[in-house]
Amino acid sequence: MQYIKTDWILAGAFAHPAYLNEDDFKRVKRQYLEPLLMSCAGKSQFSDWVFACSTYTHLALTEVDHTFPVESRRRAEDILVEQKAKYYIQVFSGVEHGFALRGDMSVPIQMDNIKGLQQHGRCDLQLLPSSEMPVACPFDLASSRTNTSKDDVRSSSSQQPAETELRLTSCPKPLLAAIIHSDEVKRWTAEISRAAGRESLFNPTTRLLSEISERVFEYLQVDEDKDRLHLPNKPIVFLDHHTHTLTHYPIDTSNVLEERNVPPPDIIGVVSGDHGYRIAEDGTYEGVPYHRVETLVDVKDLNRRDRGKSDAIRSADRVQDARPDRPGFYCLSIDSEHFQVIFTSPLGAHASEHKPWTDTESLCAFVYSLYDPLEGHVLYDRTLTAVEPPAEPLGKPTWTIKTSRRTYRGASIIFVGGPHGKRTTVFRVKEKHRPGATIIKDSFLFNDFCFVEAKLNKCYIHRDGFVPGVVRVADAEDVKNGEDAIEIKMPEMRARRKHRIVLPDFGYDLTLAKSANDLLMTIYDALEVHRTLARDRGVLHRDMSMFNILMYPTMYTCVTGWPYMKNPPPLIDDVLNGEIRSLEERKARCLIIDFDNAATLNQETTDAQLRPRIVSPSPFNSTTCISHAHGRAPPDTLLAMQLVDQFIMRDSIGASRTRCQN
């Protein structure tokens, strides 16, 4: 997009536009630019014609893309229309950002789309059996949005719900009959049906849902198997919150346009606290924090019903960002004639059909499922607890995290990944007895991938001693509620299990480099360590980007079972000092993280197995994104950063080619 803005470009094409803002499209030179083509993952009936038109600028997008969501795509089109620029948008349906490189060939729609790309010469990915597919990457520690990184501009995904039928827990017949015949329920249902517009829906909806919730809560008090229920001390009540935003989102997104444009939920369901919630002058509630929200309702006028589902999903995504203790989340989209139940989880967003307000049974099933969810719809992770400041009720929480070995207190969220898929959350725990911090990473993985990173770290990378400059995994386990693993299940979909790893080492994003010299010395060590891993440990990282390299590392010394490797590589400080330091003193200036995409190199390793994931996206796009979003790194550092990924790319490809040739 930088070059398209110039006068000397006549046409252009690019796939998967990520982290673009309105200015990128407003500056398109329409008098010079031939048709602008945006291609978005999903098959197009015009694809044959598109590839024949070399004068089109081609933007390739996925239908499900947290880096360029539906709202951004539509706004981009509006701007191009205003600019009178010629363009073409191609969307590949049913797949997520990155499917052409990391597609799961066991999923038919992904395989069909990749085959379609291959036929047009736009993807060289070799089809692999699902058993040979690379391990997918759930984690970019350096991409913490508390630092400057590419994921600072991750927008909340407006993913379209999957077409899988949504099932709920049926309300018991005696309770359902009592609710249906309730005068209050009849009254508020009738008032909703008579509502003239959106503004007149808030009060009757909150009253109706709260009435049903109180009856369900009271009914479940005598349930003999309360351990399987989510049964708080008080019932869930529904509050009109449409004129205010929720508070204490864990990550700073003030520089992210798409994040700022996420509409606040109109109605929220919360459990009453000891201090209650504030009522504003307009009669709505204000000051409710994200971590108190149990469910939400998006309210639309009839002529905007088509936006209700996507807006509800976007709002739910943000709540789940702020509530890592919520694997699954129920919400509603409503208008004066219908309501729609939505369930969001790492497996995606699934919606019911539009139900008329006369369908009290379905509405009761929604509320009942908030307390007694269907099997596979896990709503709570009981190993995580939000702790508000003692002197500040409803204040920004820290998190208490229980593992099988110990309890971590005072954890803060430093990174949240995409809401659907692995949905990684990264916590930082600062402890008084040790420098730096402990990093805890939670991700939802397919069952056969859960312990891959930990095994690779201990059995390959550090098996004969600690490799300087490489993160260590101190602990790894499946997260459980009691004896039951937290596993999200949906019909005809592969289940995802919540997995947790503990990392004792800590570092900082490259964009926080204090000088260009610091940055370049870090990159020198990163390249040496990367070559050492490929040559001496038989491990190729395959995701060596500037976001998976940290600097100014703090290595925790009290990790048992990790002596130093015998022959670590000479690092930059050895070169500059003119002598090799001792093993104990030979510390690296880098910390390489995120080995979820790594591959082991052996005689059976083929080039096809290495090809699906070698390097991360373009360094130019990454660096431009950082400088636009933050501008916090020194100017000389930003200039140096434009060269960093080129070196890494060359080193990654060179290492893999050399290994395969040998």
Order of alpha helices (4+ residues) and beta strands (2+ residues): beta-alpha-beta-alpha-beta-alpha-beta-alpha-alpha-alpha-alpha-alpha-beta-alpha-beta-beta-beta-beta-alpha-beta-beta-beta-beta-alpha-beta-beta-beta-beta-beta-alpha-beta-beta-beta-beta-beta-beta-alpha-beta-beta-alpha-beta-beta-alpha-alpha-alpha
